Amino acid sequence: MLKKINSIRMRQNNEKVVLDSIRFNEGISRKDLAERIGLTPATITNIVNNLKEKGYIREVGENASVGGGRRTVRLSINGSACCVVGIELAASKITCVLTDFRAKMLCSKVVEIDQNAETEIIINQMTDAMDKVIMEAGITRDQIRGIGVSTPGPCDVKEGVMINPPNLVAFRNYPIKKVMEERTGLPVIYEHHTVAAGFCEVWLGKAKTSKCMVLCSVLDIGIACSIFINGKVHHGFHNTSGEIGHMIIDRNGQKCTCGNYGCLEPMADARALVNQVKSRLKADPKLCREYGIDDVDEIDLDYVIDHEQEDVFREEIIRCAQYVGIALCNVIMILSPDTIVLAGDISDRSMLYVEEIKNFVKQRAYPRHSSDIQIYSTEYKGHVGALGGVALVLDAISTGI
Protein backbone atom coordinates (compact mmCIF):
# COMPACT_ATOMS: atom_id res chain seq x y z
CA MET A 1 0.00 0.00 0.00
CA LEU A 2 2.83 2.39 0.94
CA LYS A 3 4.54 1.63 -2.35
CA LYS A 4 1.34 2.55 -4.23
CA ILE A 5 1.02 5.83 -2.30
CA ASN A 6 4.64 6.72 -3.06
CA SER A 7 4.08 5.90 -6.73
CA ILE A 8 1.02 8.17 -6.90
CA ARG A 9 2.91 10.96 -5.12
CA MET A 10 5.88 10.63 -7.48
CA ARG A 11 3.60 10.78 -10.52
CA GLN A 12 1.87 13.89 -9.15
CA ASN A 13 5.21 15.54 -8.43
CA ASN A 14 6.47 14.78 -11.93
CA GLU A 15 3.26 16.16 -13.46
CA LYS A 16 3.65 19.34 -11.41
CA VAL A 17 7.27 19.80 -12.48
CA VAL A 18 6.34 19.32 -16.16
CA LEU A 19 3.31 21.61 -15.94
CA ASP A 20 5.31 24.34 -14.19
CA SER A 21 8.13 24.01 -16.72
CA ILE A 22 5.66 24.52 -19.57
CA ARG A 23 4.05 27.45 -17.76
CA PHE A 24 7.36 29.24 -17.19
CA ASN A 25 8.92 28.30 -20.54
CA GLU A 26 6.30 29.10 -23.15
CA GLY A 27 6.65 27.00 -26.29
CA ILE A 28 9.03 24.44 -24.79
CA SER A 29 9.22 21.05 -26.56
CA ARG A 30 9.08 17.54 -25.15
CA LYS A 31 12.75 17.11 -25.96
CA ASP A 32 13.71 20.27 -24.07
CA LEU A 33 11.50 19.25 -21.15
CA ALA A 34 13.32 15.93 -20.85
CA GLU A 35 16.70 17.68 -20.88
CA ARG A 36 15.61 20.38 -18.42
CA ILE A 37 13.90 18.09 -15.90
CA GLY A 38 16.03 14.97 -16.24
CA LEU A 39 13.22 12.52 -16.99
CA THR A 40 13.30 10.05 -19.87
CA PRO A 41 11.66 11.06 -23.17
CA ALA A 42 9.14 8.24 -22.70
CA THR A 43 8.16 9.51 -19.24
CA ILE A 44 7.84 13.06 -20.56
CA THR A 45 5.64 11.84 -23.41
CA ASN A 46 3.34 10.00 -20.99
CA ILE A 47 3.04 13.01 -18.69
CA VAL A 48 2.45 15.44 -21.58
CA ASN A 49 -0.25 13.17 -23.01
CA ASN A 50 -1.92 13.00 -19.60
CA LEU A 51 -1.81 16.80 -19.19
CA LYS A 52 -3.26 17.21 -22.70
CA GLU A 53 -6.03 14.78 -21.84
CA LYS A 54 -6.86 16.83 -18.74
CA GLY A 55 -6.98 19.93 -20.94
CA TYR A 56 -4.19 21.72 -19.07
CA ILE A 57 -1.82 22.09 -22.03
CA ARG A 58 -1.99 22.24 -25.81
CA GLU A 59 0.29 22.06 -28.81
CA VAL A 60 0.89 25.44 -30.46
CA GLY A 61 2.97 24.68 -33.53
CA GLU A 62 6.41 23.40 -34.40
CA ASN A 63 9.93 24.69 -33.91
CA ALA A 64 12.14 25.08 -36.96
CA SER A 65 14.15 22.02 -37.90
CA VAL A 66 17.77 21.98 -36.72
CA GLY A 67 20.27 20.39 -39.11
CA GLY A 68 17.51 18.78 -41.15
CA GLY A 69 16.25 16.81 -38.13
CA ARG A 70 12.70 16.23 -37.04
CA ARG A 71 10.76 19.33 -35.99
CA THR A 72 9.81 19.53 -32.33
CA VAL A 73 6.28 20.45 -31.21
CA ARG A 74 5.87 23.50 -28.96
CA LEU A 75 3.74 23.18 -25.82
CA SER A 76 1.73 25.86 -24.05
CA ILE A 77 -0.66 26.24 -21.11
CA ASN A 78 -4.31 26.07 -22.19
CA GLY A 79 -5.84 29.22 -20.72
CA SER A 80 -9.40 27.95 -21.16
CA ALA A 81 -8.79 24.79 -19.10
CA CYS A 82 -10.49 26.36 -16.06
CA CYS A 83 -10.85 29.57 -14.09
CA VAL A 84 -9.56 30.52 -10.64
CA VAL A 85 -10.71 33.07 -8.06
CA GLY A 86 -8.37 34.99 -5.76
CA ILE A 87 -9.73 36.92 -2.77
CA GLU A 88 -7.72 39.15 -0.47
CA LEU A 89 -9.38 40.26 2.75
CA ALA A 90 -7.60 43.31 4.17
CA ALA A 91 -8.56 45.52 7.12
CA SER A 92 -10.31 48.10 4.95
CA LYS A 93 -11.30 46.28 1.76
CA ILE A 94 -11.86 43.04 -0.13
CA THR A 95 -10.14 42.53 -3.49
CA CYS A 96 -11.50 39.74 -5.69
CA VAL A 97 -10.08 38.66 -9.06
CA LEU A 98 -11.05 36.02 -11.59
CA THR A 99 -8.44 34.62 -13.97
CA ASP A 100 -8.09 31.91 -16.57
CA PHE A 101 -5.67 28.99 -16.26
CA ARG A 102 -2.81 31.17 -17.55
CA ALA A 103 -3.43 33.64 -14.69
CA LYS A 104 -4.78 36.21 -17.14
CA MET A 105 -7.15 38.46 -15.21
CA LEU A 106 -10.67 38.37 -16.65
CA CYS A 107 -12.46 40.48 -14.05
CA SER A 108 -11.86 42.15 -10.68
CA LYS A 109 -13.83 43.81 -7.91
CA VAL A 110 -12.79 45.92 -4.91
CA VAL A 111 -15.25 46.33 -2.01
CA GLU A 112 -14.71 48.62 0.97
CA ILE A 113 -15.52 47.10 4.36
CA ASP A 114 -15.98 48.17 7.95
CA GLN A 115 -13.17 46.51 9.88
CA ASN A 116 -15.40 46.36 12.97
CA ALA A 117 -18.28 44.61 11.20
CA GLU A 118 -19.47 41.13 12.20
CA THR A 119 -17.86 38.18 10.46
CA GLU A 120 -21.12 37.22 8.76
CA ILE A 121 -21.36 40.62 7.05
CA ILE A 122 -17.77 40.51 5.76
CA ILE A 123 -18.02 36.89 4.59
CA ASN A 124 -21.19 37.81 2.69
CA GLN A 125 -19.30 40.68 1.05
CA MET A 126 -16.55 38.24 0.02
CA THR A 127 -18.96 35.75 -1.57
CA ASP A 128 -20.97 38.56 -3.19
CA ALA A 129 -17.77 39.93 -4.76
CA MET A 130 -17.00 36.47 -6.10
CA ASP A 131 -20.50 36.08 -7.56
CA LYS A 132 -20.18 39.46 -9.27
CA VAL A 133 -16.86 38.73 -10.99
CA ILE A 134 -18.22 35.37 -12.18
CA MET A 135 -21.32 37.06 -13.60
CA GLU A 136 -19.38 39.92 -15.22
CA ALA A 137 -16.89 37.51 -16.80
CA GLY A 138 -19.79 35.55 -18.31
CA ILE A 139 -18.72 32.16 -16.97
CA THR A 140 -20.47 29.53 -14.87
CA ARG A 141 -19.48 28.45 -11.36
CA ASP A 142 -18.58 24.94 -12.51
CA GLN A 143 -15.73 26.46 -14.54
CA ILE A 144 -14.06 27.59 -11.27
CA ARG A 145 -11.40 25.13 -10.11
CA GLY A 146 -10.59 26.70 -6.75
CA ILE A 147 -10.32 29.83 -4.63
CA GLY A 148 -7.19 31.34 -3.12
CA VAL A 149 -8.09 33.29 0.03
CA SER A 150 -5.59 35.52 1.84
CA THR A 151 -6.06 37.51 5.05
CA PRO A 152 -4.02 39.47 7.59
CA GLY A 153 -2.17 37.50 10.23
CA PRO A 154 -1.50 35.98 12.58
CA CYS A 155 -3.01 32.91 10.99
CA ASP A 156 -2.75 29.12 11.08
CA VAL A 157 -2.29 28.32 7.39
CA LYS A 158 -2.35 24.55 7.88
CA GLU A 159 -5.68 24.60 9.74
CA GLY A 160 -7.11 27.48 7.71
CA VAL A 161 -7.78 29.66 10.75
CA MET A 162 -7.41 33.40 11.30
CA ILE A 163 -6.00 33.54 14.84
CA ASN A 164 -6.20 37.09 16.19
CA PRO A 165 -5.72 39.75 13.48
CA PRO A 166 -5.44 43.03 15.43
CA ASN A 167 -7.26 45.02 12.74
CA LEU A 168 -10.12 42.54 12.22
CA VAL A 169 -11.01 41.71 15.81
CA ALA A 170 -14.24 39.82 14.98
CA PHE A 171 -12.18 37.16 13.18
CA ARG A 172 -10.41 35.82 16.27
CA ASN A 173 -9.89 32.04 15.89
CA TYR A 174 -12.09 32.10 12.79
CA PRO A 175 -12.01 29.00 10.47
CA ILE A 176 -12.14 31.01 7.26
CA LYS A 177 -11.01 28.20 4.95
CA LYS A 178 -13.78 25.87 6.14
CA VAL A 179 -16.41 28.63 6.05
CA MET A 180 -15.51 29.69 2.50
CA GLU A 181 -15.50 26.10 1.28
CA GLU A 182 -18.93 25.52 2.80
CA ARG A 183 -20.31 28.77 1.36
CA THR A 184 -18.96 28.27 -2.17
CA GLY A 185 -18.74 24.49 -2.56
CA LEU A 186 -15.22 24.96 -3.94
CA PRO A 187 -11.77 23.98 -2.62
CA VAL A 188 -9.95 26.83 -0.89
CA ILE A 189 -6.23 27.44 -0.48
CA TYR A 190 -5.59 29.77 2.47
CA GLU A 191 -2.57 31.96 3.16
CA HIS A 192 -1.41 35.14 4.89
CA HIS A 193 -2.09 38.02 2.49
CA THR A 194 1.50 39.25 2.37
CA VAL A 195 2.74 35.71 1.69
CA ALA A 196 0.19 35.50 -1.13
CA ALA A 197 1.51 38.79 -2.53
CA GLY A 198 5.05 37.42 -2.38
CA PHE A 199 3.91 34.25 -4.09
CA CYS A 200 2.48 36.39 -6.90
CA GLU A 201 5.89 38.02 -7.41
CA VAL A 202 7.77 34.71 -7.30
CA TRP A 203 5.27 32.88 -9.51
CA LEU A 204 4.05 35.56 -11.90
CA GLY A 205 6.33 38.56 -11.46
CA LYS A 206 9.97 39.62 -11.69
CA ALA A 207 11.25 37.66 -8.70
CA LYS A 208 11.25 34.21 -10.36
CA THR A 209 15.04 33.94 -10.15
CA SER A 210 15.48 35.54 -6.73
CA LYS A 211 17.42 33.52 -4.15
CA CYS A 212 16.10 35.56 -1.23
CA MET A 213 13.16 37.93 -1.67
CA VAL A 214 11.36 40.10 0.87
CA LEU A 215 8.02 41.66 -0.05
CA CYS A 216 7.02 44.59 2.18
CA SER A 217 3.36 45.58 2.05
CA VAL A 218 2.28 48.93 3.54
CA LEU A 219 -1.49 48.97 3.46
CA ASP A 220 -4.21 51.46 4.32
CA ILE A 221 -4.26 49.73 7.71
CA GLY A 222 -1.30 47.54 8.55
CA ILE A 223 2.27 46.68 7.49
CA ALA A 224 3.71 43.20 6.95
CA CYS A 225 6.31 41.39 4.89
CA SER A 226 6.89 37.92 3.49
CA ILE A 227 10.16 36.06 3.03
CA PHE A 228 10.93 33.71 0.14
CA ILE A 229 14.16 31.70 0.00
CA ASN A 230 14.88 29.89 -3.27
CA GLY A 231 11.25 30.43 -4.27
CA LYS A 232 9.86 28.86 -1.09
CA VAL A 233 8.06 30.82 1.62
CA HIS A 234 9.55 30.96 5.10
CA HIS A 235 6.54 30.83 7.44
CA GLY A 236 8.56 30.77 10.65
CA PHE A 237 7.53 29.45 14.04
CA HIS A 238 3.72 29.35 14.34
CA ASN A 239 3.41 30.99 10.88
CA THR A 240 4.37 34.39 12.30
CA SER A 241 7.38 35.39 10.22
CA GLY A 242 7.21 38.74 8.46
CA GLU A 243 5.31 40.76 11.07
CA ILE A 244 7.49 43.77 10.28
CA GLY A 245 4.64 46.14 11.18
CA HIS A 246 5.17 45.18 14.80
CA MET A 247 8.92 45.71 14.73
CA ILE A 248 9.62 48.27 17.48
CA ILE A 249 11.07 51.43 15.94
CA ASP A 250 10.57 53.79 18.89
CA ARG A 251 10.37 52.26 22.37
CA ASN A 252 8.69 55.46 23.62
CA GLY A 253 6.16 55.46 20.79
CA GLN A 254 2.39 55.19 20.92
CA LYS A 255 0.52 52.00 21.76
CA CYS A 256 -0.15 49.67 18.82
CA THR A 257 -3.24 47.52 18.29
CA CYS A 258 -1.03 44.49 19.06
CA GLY A 259 -0.52 45.78 22.63
CA ASN A 260 3.13 46.83 22.28
CA TYR A 261 4.46 50.39 22.07
CA GLY A 262 6.44 52.06 19.29
CA CYS A 263 5.64 49.59 16.50
CA LEU A 264 6.28 50.54 12.87
CA GLU A 265 2.62 50.12 11.84
CA PRO A 266 1.01 53.02 13.78
CA MET A 267 3.91 55.24 12.71
CA ALA A 268 4.05 54.48 9.00
CA ASP A 269 1.03 52.77 7.44
CA ALA A 270 -1.26 54.76 5.13
CA ARG A 271 -3.65 55.61 7.95
CA ALA A 272 -0.75 57.00 10.00
CA LEU A 273 0.41 59.09 7.04
CA VAL A 274 -3.02 60.66 6.54
CA ASN A 275 -3.52 61.25 10.28
CA GLN A 276 -0.14 62.97 10.62
CA VAL A 277 -0.92 65.28 7.68
CA LYS A 278 -4.27 66.15 9.27
CA SER A 279 -2.64 66.87 12.62
CA ARG A 280 -0.14 69.26 11.07
CA LEU A 281 -2.80 71.11 9.10
CA LYS A 282 -5.18 71.39 12.06
CA ALA A 283 -2.35 72.90 14.11
CA ASP A 284 -1.72 75.56 11.45
CA PRO A 285 -4.86 77.21 9.98
CA LYS A 286 -2.62 79.41 7.84
CA LEU A 287 -1.42 76.33 5.95
CA CYS A 288 -5.03 75.27 5.36
CA ARG A 289 -5.75 78.65 3.79
CA GLU A 290 -2.62 78.42 1.64
CA TYR A 291 -3.66 74.99 0.34
CA GLY A 292 -7.32 75.99 0.00
CA ILE A 293 -8.49 73.30 2.43
CA ASP A 294 -11.91 73.97 3.97
CA ASP A 295 -12.32 70.70 5.90
CA VAL A 296 -9.15 68.91 7.03
CA ASP A 297 -11.14 65.79 7.99
CA GLU A 298 -12.02 65.19 4.34
CA ILE A 299 -8.37 64.60 3.41
CA ASP A 300 -7.63 61.01 2.38
CA LEU A 301 -4.63 59.13 0.99
CA ASP A 302 -5.44 60.07 -2.61
CA TYR A 303 -5.43 63.75 -1.65
CA VAL A 304 -2.11 63.43 0.17
CA ILE A 305 -0.42 61.73 -2.77
CA ASP A 306 -1.97 64.10 -5.31
CA HIS A 307 -0.30 66.95 -3.39
CA GLU A 308 3.01 65.21 -2.67
CA GLN A 309 5.04 68.01 -4.26
CA GLU A 310 3.79 70.48 -1.65
CA ASP A 311 5.88 70.77 1.52
CA VAL A 312 3.67 69.34 4.27
CA PHE A 313 2.50 66.38 2.22
CA ARG A 314 5.96 65.69 0.83
CA GLU A 315 7.59 65.84 4.25
CA GLU A 316 5.10 63.37 5.76
CA ILE A 317 5.42 60.91 2.87
CA ILE A 318 9.21 61.04 3.26
CA ARG A 319 8.88 60.56 7.03
CA CYS A 320 6.80 57.41 6.60
CA ALA A 321 9.11 56.11 3.87
CA GLN A 322 12.13 56.56 6.13
CA TYR A 323 10.48 54.65 8.98
CA VAL A 324 9.84 51.77 6.56
CA GLY A 325 13.42 52.17 5.32
CA ILE A 326 14.72 51.73 8.88
CA ALA A 327 12.75 48.51 9.25
CA LEU A 328 13.99 47.20 5.89
CA CYS A 329 17.59 48.00 6.83
CA ASN A 330 17.11 45.83 9.91
CA VAL A 331 15.69 43.05 7.73
CA ILE A 332 18.69 43.34 5.39
CA MET A 333 21.08 42.92 8.32
CA ILE A 334 19.39 39.63 9.22
CA LEU A 335 18.41 38.10 5.86
CA SER A 336 20.60 39.80 3.24
CA PRO A 337 17.95 39.54 0.49
CA ASP A 338 18.81 40.11 -3.17
CA THR A 339 15.32 41.49 -3.89
CA ILE A 340 12.90 43.73 -1.99
CA VAL A 341 9.43 44.27 -3.47
CA LEU A 342 7.26 47.15 -2.26
CA ALA A 343 3.50 46.72 -2.30
CA GLY A 344 0.45 48.40 -0.83
CA ASP A 345 -1.60 51.54 -0.97
CA ILE A 346 1.22 54.11 -0.78
CA SER A 347 3.86 52.51 -3.01
CA ASP A 348 1.20 51.72 -5.61
CA ARG A 349 0.53 55.44 -6.08
CA SER A 350 3.59 57.43 -4.99
CA MET A 351 6.91 57.30 -6.82
CA LEU A 352 8.26 59.78 -4.24
CA TYR A 353 7.62 57.20 -1.52
CA VAL A 354 9.21 54.34 -3.49
CA GLU A 355 12.29 56.37 -4.42
CA GLU A 356 12.74 57.59 -0.84
CA ILE A 357 12.74 54.01 0.49
CA LYS A 358 15.18 52.92 -2.22
CA ASN A 359 17.53 55.82 -1.54
CA PHE A 360 17.33 55.38 2.23
CA VAL A 361 18.28 51.70 1.97
CA LYS A 362 20.93 52.06 -0.72
CA GLN A 363 22.73 54.95 1.02
CA ARG A 364 23.52 52.88 4.10
CA ALA A 365 27.25 52.41 4.61
CA TYR A 366 26.76 48.89 5.91
CA PRO A 367 26.34 46.30 4.61
CA ARG A 368 28.30 47.28 1.52
CA HIS A 369 26.07 45.30 -0.83
CA SER A 370 22.94 47.35 0.08
CA SER A 371 23.36 49.36 -3.13
CA ASP A 372 23.18 46.15 -5.18
CA ILE A 373 19.84 44.97 -3.78
CA GLN A 374 17.04 45.08 -6.36
CA ILE A 375 14.21 47.21 -4.93
CA TYR A 376 11.05 47.89 -6.89
CA SER A 377 7.29 48.44 -6.57
CA THR A 378 5.11 45.55 -7.71
CA GLU A 379 3.56 45.92 -11.15
CA TYR A 380 0.38 44.18 -9.94
CA LYS A 381 -0.52 47.08 -7.62
CA GLY A 382 -3.72 46.55 -5.61
CA HIS A 383 -4.32 43.11 -7.10
CA VAL A 384 -1.06 41.52 -5.92
CA GLY A 385 -2.54 39.73 -2.88
CA ALA A 386 -5.57 38.42 -4.74
CA LEU A 387 -3.43 37.31 -7.70
CA GLY A 388 -1.18 35.58 -5.21
CA GLY A 389 -4.24 33.59 -4.15
CA VAL A 390 -4.73 32.64 -7.81
CA ALA A 391 -1.10 31.56 -8.10
CA LEU A 392 -1.45 29.39 -4.99
CA VAL A 393 -4.40 27.56 -6.56
CA LEU A 394 -2.65 27.16 -9.91
CA ASP A 395 0.40 25.80 -8.10
CA ALA A 396 -1.75 23.22 -6.33
CA ILE A 397 -3.87 22.06 -9.28
CA SER A 398 -1.43 19.47 -10.59
CA THR A 399 -1.23 17.86 -7.15
CA GLY A 400 -4.92 17.18 -6.88
CA ILE A 401 -6.83 20.25 -5.68
N, C-alpha and C positions, 0 to 999 in steps of 0.2 A: 504493500500500500504506500509506504514511504517513498519507494522508488518511483511509483506512478505520480505522486505529488511533485517530487523533484523534477520529473520529466515535463509535467505540465508547466511548472514554474520556469524551467529553462526555455521552453518553447515560447512562453509569454514574454520573457526577457529578450529573447532573440527577435521576436516580432516588434517589440518596442524599440530596440536599437535600430532595426531596419526602417521602421516608420519614421523615427526621429531623423535618421540620416537622409531620408528622402525629403522630409520637411525642411531641413536646414541646408540641403544641397540640391536645389531645384534642377531637374533635368538629369539627375545622376542615372547611370546605367546599372544593370545587374552586375556586369563585370567590375565596374568601379566600386559597387557596394561590397562585393566579395573581397576586393583588395583592401578597402578601407576598414571593414569590420573584422576580417580574418576568418570568415566562415567559408565553407566550400561552395563552389558555384551551384551545386545541386541543392544545398540547403537554402541558399539565397533564392533560387528559382521557386522552391516550395513555399517559402515565406511570402515572396512577392505574389505568387498565384493566390495564396490565401488572403492576403490583404486586398487584392483586386476583387476577389469573390465577396469580401465584406463591403466593398465599395469605397474603401479608404483611399486607394490610389488609382491612377490611370496612366495609360501610355500616351505620350504627347508628341510622338514623332521619333525620328532616328537621327543619330549623330553621323557626321560625315565619315566615310570610310577612311581608315588609316592604312597606307601601304597596300591598298587593294584588298584589305581584309573585309570580313563581314561587318556590316553596320550594326551598331549597338542601339537598342531602343531606350529612349529617355523616359524616366518615370517622374510623376508629379502627384502631389496631394490632390485629391478630389474634393474641392470646396463644397460641393452639394451633398456630400456623404451624410451630413447631419448638421444641426445647429447647437450652439452652446450659449448659456446665459451666465453672465458674471454680475454679481451684486456686491457693492461695497456699502456697508453701513458705517457712517461716520457720526460724530457727535452732533452735527448740524444738518446733515443731508444724507440721502440715499442716491447712489449712482448705479444705474442698471444698464447693461449693454447686452446686445444680442449679436453673435457673430456666426459665420459659417465655419466649416471644418478647417479652413485655412487661416482662421482668426481674423478674417476681414469683417469689420464692423458693419452690420446691416442697419442697426437702429440703436438709439440710446435715449435715456430719460434720467433727468436729475430732479429729485423731489426734496424740498426743504422739510425738516422735521423739528419738533420740539423735543429737545434732549431730555426733558423731564416728563414726557408723556408715558403712559402705561405701555407695557410690552405689546399688548394686543393691538393697540393703535399703530405702533411702528411696524409690527409684522404685517399687518394689513396693508400698510403703505408699500412695503417691500413686494408683496405678492401682486398688488395692484400695478406697480411699476412694471413688473415682469409681464403681466397680462397685456399691458399697453404696448410694450415693445414687440410682443408676439403679434398682436393685432396690426400694428403699423407696418411690420415687415411682411405681412401677408402670408404667414406660415401657420401651420397647425402645431398644437402642443406635442403631438407624437413625433414631430421632427426634432424635438429637443432631446439631446442625449444626456445632459447633466447640467447642474448649476454649481458655479464656484461662488461661495459666500465668504466675504472677509469682513472682520469687525475690529474695533479697537481691543487692545489687551488690558489686563492679562487674560489669557484664554488657555483652555486645555484643548489643544488641536486634536489629539488622539481621541478624546471623548466627545468632541464637538460642543464644548461648553464655554460660554462667556463667564469668566469667574467673577471679577468685580471691577469692571471698567469705571474709572472715577468720573467720567463725563457722561455715562449712561447708567445711572444708579439703579434703574428699574431692572436692568439685565443681570443682576447679581446671581451667579450660579444658574444661568439660563441655558438650557439645552438647545441651542439655536439650530444645530444640524438636524436633530431629530424633528423639531417643530417644522422646519422648512421642508423636510422630506415628507412629513405627514400632510402638510398643506398643499404641496405641489404634486406629489406622487412621483417625484423624480429623485435620482441619486444626487447627493450634495457632497461636495468637497469643501471643507472648512479650513480657514487659515486666518492668522492675524493680518490686518489690512496692509501693514507696511511690508510684511513678508510677501504678500500677494503682489504688491507693487514692485518689489525687488525681483520676484519671479517673472513678472512681465518684462523687465529690462534684460534679465538673463536669457529668457526664452524667445522674446520677440524683438528686443531692442539692441542697443549698441554694446551691451556688456557680455555678449556671448563668449568672448575669449578671455574675460577677466579671471584672474587667479584669486583675487580677493576684492570683493565689491561691497561697499556700504551705501545703502540708499537712505537718505535722510528726508523725512516727510514732515513739513511744517504746515499744519492744517489751520482751518478757521479756529478750531478748538483742539489743541493737542499737538505734541511733537513726538515722533518716534523714529527709529531706524531699523533696518534689517541688515543682516550680515550673510554674505554668500562666499563660501570658500570652494574654489574649483567647481563652481556652478551649483553647489549644494548649500541649502540654508543651514545656518547654525542657530538652532532654537534655544540652546542653553538649558540650564537647570530649571525645571518646571516651566519650560517654554517662555521664559521671561527675558531673554536676551534682547538688546536693542531699545530698552526703555530710556533712551537718551533724554527725553523730555523731563525725566525725573533725576537727571544728573544735577547735583548741587553746584551751582555757579556762584552763589552768594549766601554764605551761611547765616547772614543777618537779613536775608530777603523775606518777602511775604510768604504766608502760608499757602501751600499748594493743595489742590483737591485730593492728592494722595496722602496728605497728613504731614508731610515734611515741609521744611522751610527753605526758601532760596533755590527752588528747582528752576531749570531752564524754561519749562513750559509757560508758567505765568509771567515770565519776563519777556518771552520772544515769540509766542505763537501769534497768529493773525489777530486774534481778539485782543491780546496785549498791545499789539502795535496800534490798533484803532483806539483803544482806551487811553493810551499814553498821548496820542495826538489830541484827543478830546480834552484831556486834563490840561495840556499846555495852552490850548485855545481858550478854555474856560477861565484860566488864570490871567489871560491877557486879552481883554475886549478889543484893544486897539488892533491886534492881529486879526481878529474876526472881521473887523471893518475893512482892513486892508485886503483880505481874501474874499470879501463879499459874502460872508457866512452869516445867515440869519439865525439858524438853529444848529448848534454844535452837535446835538444828539442825533441829528439825521446823517451825520458823517458815517460812511461805511468803508470797507476795504477798497472797493472800486474807486471811491472818491480820493482816498489817500494815495493810491497808486497813480491815478490820473493827474495828481498834483505833485508827483515826486520830484519835480525840478524846483519846487518852491521850498524855501529853507526849512520850515518846521517839519514838513512831511518828509523831506529828504533826510534830515537829521535823524528822525525816528526810524525810518527804514534802515539806515546805516547802523543805528544802535542795535536793532533787532538782529540784523545780519551779523554783526560782530559777536553778539552773544552766541549765536549758532556757530560761528567760526571758532570761538573758544572751545565749545563742546566737541567740534569736529577735530580740532587740534589734539584734544585729549584722546579721542578715538584713534587718531593716526599714531600716537605714541604707543598705543596698546596693540593695534592690529596691523599697522602698516599696509593699508589697502592700496591697490594700484588704481582703483576707480571709486569716485564718490558721485552718486547721482542725487540731484536735488529735485524734490517733488513737493506738491502742495499748493495751497491757495496763493501764497506770496510769490514763490519762484515761478509759478505758471504765468504770472502777469507782469513781474517787475524785473527787467534786465539789470537795473541798478542794484537790486538786492542780490541777484546771482553773482554779478561781477564783484560786489563787495565781499561776499563770502569767499570767492575764488582768490581775490587779492589778499585777504586776511590770512588764509591758509598758506598760500604760496610764498608770502613774505616772511614766514617764520624762519629763523636762523637754524632751528633744529627740529626735526631731523633734516639733513641736507637734501634728501630726495623729495621733500614736500613740493618743490616746484615742478616735479615730474609727474605728480599724481594727476590723472585725468579727472576733471571736475566739470560736470555739465548738468543742465536742467533737462528732465525727461521730455521727450517729444510727444508723449501720450497725454500730457497735461492732466486734467481732471478725471480722465478715464483710466489712469494707470492702475489703480487698485482693482477696479472692476475687470479690466482686461487681464490682470494677473489671475483673477478667479477663473477666467476663460482658459488661460494657459494651464492652470492646475488641472482642469478637467481634461483638456486635450492631452496633457501629459499622462493622465491616468487611463485614457480610453483603451489603449492597447493592452493594458493589464487587467481588463475585465470590468470597468465601471459600468 
